[in-house]
Amino acid sequence: MAEENLFKRRRFDSEQSCSTRPGRHFDTPPIEPINVDMGGTLFRVSKTTLTDNSSYFESLLSDRWQCEEKSGSDGESSPSIFVDQDPKAFEILLNYMRSGMVYLPPDDQYLGKKTLMLAEYLGTHGFLITVKAITMKNISRRDDYLSDEVSEAAQFDVRFGSVRMAVNKGILPLCFFPPKDDLKIISGGGPDRIFHASKSVLTEKSGYFSRLLTANPEDYWKEEYISGENPDVMEVALQMLSSPNSAFTTMTEKFHSVSGQNVKFRHFYVQAILTWLDKLQLSVDFRDNCVQTITHTFNA
């Protein structure tokens, strides 16, 4: 009995201490669940999750709306909302509202577009700011933001107008994802051959590929380029951009593979390579180095 009285006294003292401790509140109202019927799929979400992340729900779930709903309810069922939108897109946005993680499906461009449109419709501004900032970083091919997310998003708005306009132009959701550096080049001048080249190298050293891959923001996300050039010529020209020594080896092997090392073939082959290098629009110094390598190989 003495132990029981001691336990009750400690519990009472503890409760008194908690109730008077500064900064602690134990009268917080319970979380209000809201039934959101999104296009026929029911989501049960707390009111604060919706109102803290969406201007649409913030307006809809105002105190006035809440009072009107409660006055007509039986006190047991949760308020319900119907929104005639895509439930899969809303599920992505709801995950953001709950976790703060911004995600778009990389393998489903259509769902990505619907998610962006729904985010704009619901006024999920935090989600959209991050999407815009990441897109600007990717388009500029930077590893990090130049400033904060809000400033990057403002630059996005200046350049593209809105998320809807960016979707219509093909910028989003494509450019939200980092571009691949590899470009597959298909040479169709004869039997098709496939080469792979670095986009960063191509745009740095070739004016032709720089315009091809940067004329429009989404162009850098191209994964394939088709050329009518002779594959043997294309091979050497691409090697010149990334590895001149490899180009030297390839040309030497090609020369020796021709019976009798036909001089006419050498002239034709070298001229074709030089013509393609001119098309690539290289810098003067880099082109001179390429020509020197080719001439050395031809005379070897």
C-alpha positions in Angstrom: 0.0 0.0 0.0 2.8 2.4 0.8 4.5 1.6 -2.5 1.2 2.3 -4.3 0.8 5.6 -2.6 4.3 6.5 -3.4 3.7 5.7 -7.1 0.6 7.8 -7.2 2.4 10.7 -5.6 5.2 10.6 -8.1 2.8 10.4 -11.0 0.9 13.4 -9.6 4.1 15.4 -9.2 5.2 14.5 -12.7 1.9 15.6 -14.2 2.0 18.8 -12.3 5.6 19.4 -13.4 4.6 18.7 -17.1 1.6 21.0 -17.1 3.6 23.9 -15.7 6.8 23.4 -17.7 7.3 26.3 -20.2 7.1 25.5 -23.9 5.3 22.2 -23.5 1.7 21.9 -24.7 -0.4 18.9 -23.9 -3.8 20.3 -25.1 -2.9 19.9 -28.8 -6.1 18.9 -30.7 -6.0 15.5 -32.4 -5.1 15.3 -36.1 -8.2 15.8 -38.2 -8.4 13.2 -41.0 -9.8 14.2 -44.4 -11.1 11.8 -46.9 -9.9 12.9 -50.4 -11.6 11.2 -53.3 -9.1 11.8 -56.1 -10.7 10.6 -59.3 -12.4 7.7 -57.6 -9.5 6.6 -55.4 -9.8 7.4 -51.7 -6.9 8.9 -49.7 -7.1 9.5 -46.0 -4.9 12.5 -45.2 -4.5 14.9 -42.2 -5.8 18.4 -42.8 -2.5 20.0 -42.0 -0.6 17.8 -44.5 -2.9 19.2 -47.2 -3.2 22.8 -46.1 0.6 23.2 -45.4 1.6 22.1 -48.9 -1.3 23.1 -51.2 -2.9 26.5 -51.7 -5.9 24.8 -53.3 -6.5 22.7 -50.1 -5.6 25.6 -47.9 -8.4 27.7 -49.4 -10.8 24.7 -49.6 -10.2 23.6 -46.0 -10.6 27.1 -44.5 -12.3 27.6 -41.1 -15.5 28.6 -42.8 -15.6 25.4 -44.9 -14.7 23.3 -41.8 -17.6 24.8 -39.8 -20.0 24.2 -42.6 -18.9 20.6 -42.9 -19.2 20.0 -39.1 -22.6 21.6 -38.9 -23.9 19.1 -41.4 -22.1 16.0 -40.1 -23.2 13.5 -37.5 -20.0 14.0 -35.6 -18.6 10.6 -36.5 -17.6 10.6 -40.2 -14.6 12.6 -41.5 -15.1 15.4 -44.0 -14.9 14.3 -47.6 -13.6 16.1 -50.7 -13.9 15.0 -54.3 -11.3 16.2 -56.9 -11.7 15.0 -60.4 -8.0 14.5 -61.1 -5.6 11.6 -61.6 -5.0 9.5 -58.4 -1.6 8.2 -59.5 -0.3 11.8 -60.0 -1.8 12.8 -56.6 -0.1 9.9 -54.9 3.3 11.3 -56.0 2.4 14.7 -54.7 1.0 13.3 -51.5 4.3 11.5 -50.9 6.0 14.9 -51.3 3.6 16.5 -48.8 4.3 13.8 -46.3 8.1 13.5 -46.7 9.3 16.6 -48.6 11.0 14.4 -51.2 10.5 15.6 -54.8 10.1 12.7 -57.3 8.9 12.2 -60.9 8.7 8.8 -62.6 11.8 8.6 -64.9 10.2 5.8 -67.1 6.7 7.3 -67.5 6.8 10.7 -69.1 3.0 10.9 -69.4 2.5 10.4 -65.7 5.3 12.9 -65.0 3.4 15.5 -67.1 0.1 14.8 -65.3 1.9 15.1 -62.0 3.3 18.5 -62.9 0.0 19.7 -64.2 -1.7 18.6 -61.0 1.0 20.2 -58.9 0.2 23.5 -60.6 -3.5 23.0 -60.3 -3.3 22.2 -56.5 -0.7 25.0 -55.9 1.9 22.7 -54.5 4.5 25.5 -54.7 7.3 23.8 -52.8 7.3 20.9 -55.1 7.2 23.1 -58.2 10.1 25.3 -57.0 12.3 22.3 -56.5 11.4 20.9 -59.9 12.2 24.3 -61.6 15.5 24.7 -59.8 16.7 21.2 -60.6 15.7 21.7 -64.3 17.6 24.9 -64.5 20.7 23.3 -63.0 20.5 20.4 -65.5 19.9 22.6 -68.5 23.0 24.7 -67.5 24.9 21.5 -66.9 26.0 22.5 -63.5 26.6 20.3 -60.5 25.0 22.7 -58.1 22.7 25.8 -57.9 24.2 29.2 -58.6 22.1 30.5 -55.8 19.1 29.2 -53.8 16.2 27.2 -55.1 13.8 30.1 -55.2 16.1 32.2 -57.3 16.7 29.3 -59.7 13.0 28.8 -60.0 12.5 32.5 -60.8 15.0 32.1 -63.6 13.0 29.2 -64.9 9.9 31.3 -65.0 11.7 34.1 -66.9 13.0 31.6 -69.5 10.0 29.3 -69.9 7.0 31.2 -68.5 5.4 28.5 -66.5 5.4 24.7 -65.8 2.6 24.2 -68.3 4.5 26.1 -71.0 7.6 24.1 -70.3 5.6 20.8 -70.6 4.1 21.9 -73.9 7.6 22.8 -75.2 9.0 19.4 -74.2 11.3 20.8 -71.5 9.5 19.0 -68.7 9.6 16.4 -67.4 12.6 15.5 -69.7 15.0 18.1 -68.4 14.2 17.4 -64.7 16.4 14.3 -65.1 20.2 14.6 -65.6 21.2 14.1 -69.2 23.3 11.1 -70.2 26.7 12.1 -71.6 26.8 9.3 -74.1 25.6 10.0 -77.7 25.0 7.0 -80.0 26.1 8.0 -83.5 24.8 5.8 -86.4 26.8 6.1 -89.5 24.7 5.0 -92.5 27.1 5.6 -95.4 27.2 1.9 -96.4 26.7 -0.8 -93.8 25.4 0.9 -90.6 27.9 1.1 -87.8 27.3 2.5 -84.4 29.8 4.7 -82.5 29.6 6.2 -79.0 30.9 9.7 -78.2 30.9 12.0 -75.1 28.5 14.9 -75.5 30.7 17.1 -73.3 33.7 16.4 -75.6 31.7 16.9 -78.8 30.2 20.3 -77.6 33.6 21.5 -76.3 35.6 20.8 -79.4 33.1 20.8 -82.3 31.1 23.9 -83.3 28.8 21.6 -85.3 27.9 19.3 -82.5 27.7 22.3 -80.1 24.9 23.8 -82.1 23.3 20.4 -82.7 23.1 19.7 -79.0 22.5 23.1 -77.5 20.3 25.0 -80.0 17.4 24.2 -77.8 17.5 23.2 -74.1 16.1 19.8 -74.7 18.5 19.0 -77.5 21.2 17.9 -75.0 19.0 15.1 -74.0 19.2 13.5 -77.4 20.6 10.0 -77.2 21.0 9.2 -80.9 22.4 11.0 -84.0 22.2 9.6 -87.5 24.9 10.5 -90.1 25.3 9.7 -93.7 29.0 9.8 -93.5 31.2 6.8 -94.4 31.7 4.8 -91.2 35.5 4.6 -91.7 35.7 8.4 -92.0 33.3 8.9 -89.1 35.4 6.6 -86.9 38.6 8.5 -87.4 37.0 12.0 -87.1 35.4 11.1 -83.8 38.7 9.6 -82.5 40.4 12.9 -83.5 38.2 14.7 -81.0 38.8 12.4 -78.0 42.0 10.4 -78.7 44.3 11.5 -81.6 46.6 8.5 -80.9 43.7 6.1 -81.5 42.9 7.9 -84.8 46.5 7.5 -85.9 46.3 3.7 -85.1 43.0 3.4 -87.0 44.2 5.1 -90.1 47.5 3.1 -90.1 45.5 -0.1 -89.9 43.2 1.0 -92.7 46.0 1.9 -95.0 47.7 -1.4 -94.5 44.5 -3.3 -95.0 44.3 -2.2 -98.6 46.1 -4.4 -101.0 49.3 -2.8 -102.2 48.5 0.3 -100.0 46.7 1.9 -103.0 47.8 5.6 -103.1 44.5 6.7 -104.7 42.6 5.2 -101.8 44.9 7.0 -99.3 44.2 10.3 -101.0 40.5 9.7 -101.1 40.4 8.5 -97.5 42.5 11.4 -96.1 40.5 14.0 -98.1 37.2 12.6 -96.8 38.5 12.8 -93.3 39.7 16.4 -93.8 36.3 17.3 -95.3 34.5 15.9 -92.3 36.8 17.7 -89.9 35.9 21.0 -91.6 32.2 20.1 -91.1 32.8 19.6 -87.4 34.0 23.2 -87.2 37.0 22.7 -84.9 39.1 25.5 -83.4 42.0 26.5 -85.6 44.7 25.2 -83.3 42.9 21.9 -82.8 42.2 21.4 -86.5 45.9 22.1 -87.3 47.0 19.4 -84.9 44.5 17.0 -86.5 45.8 17.8 -89.9 49.4 17.3 -88.7 48.5 13.8 -87.4 46.7 12.9 -90.6 49.6 14.1 -92.7 52.1 12.2 -90.6 50.1 9.0 -90.9 49.7 9.4 -94.7 53.5 9.8 -95.2 54.4 7.0 -92.8 
